[in-house]
Amino acid sequence: MTKRIEVSHEAESVINALKKTHGELMFHQSGGCCDGSAPMCFSKGEFFIDDNDVLLGNIADCNFYMSRDQFEYWKHTHLTLDVVKGRGASFSLEIPLGIRFIIQSRLFSDEEYKSLDPI
């Protein structure tokens, strides 16, 4: 099966460091609030997930969610969670470290799309 979301080595290192401070984590791809459409990291359960969100997958033992409406725009796209220097303007846990999570994206090939993990 093709994964919808993966994580860079750099981002995984940041996630592991954040886990030491905050415990279990979760991600949500915001849909325009606060920091545009940035991936946001929260302590597990700190962000309310409901039927309007879809689980894209699990990265570094953290569930990664996206709003269903936004997923309709991104469903043909493979996402990679990455990290860059710079301070974002969100409530995401990495912000105080002077870094921010970002999404790298590319379209799925036809073969990848046919073998996607189901939502």
C-alpha positions, 0 to 999 in steps of 0.5 A: 500500500502507498502511504499518504503521509511520510516524515523526513529524518529531520522532522522525525528527530524534532518529533522525538525531542518533542515527545520527551517534553510533551508525551504522545503527540498528534498532527493536524493539517490546518485549513487556513486558520492561524498559520495558513495551511501549516501542519500543527503538532499538539499533545495527543488529545489536545486538538479535537478531532471529529467526523469532519477530519480524516486520518491520513496516516501515522508518522513517527508513532503520531496520528496525522489528521486533515479536515475532510474539506481540505483533504478533497483538495489534497487527495491526489497528493503525497505529503512529507512532513518536514521542518525548516528554521523560522518561527511560525505563527501558530500554536504548534509545539515546535514553534518555541524552538525557532523551527516550524513543520512544513509539508512537501508535496507531490502528485501521486503516480497513477500506480501509487494512487491505485494502491493508496491506504484507504481513508 
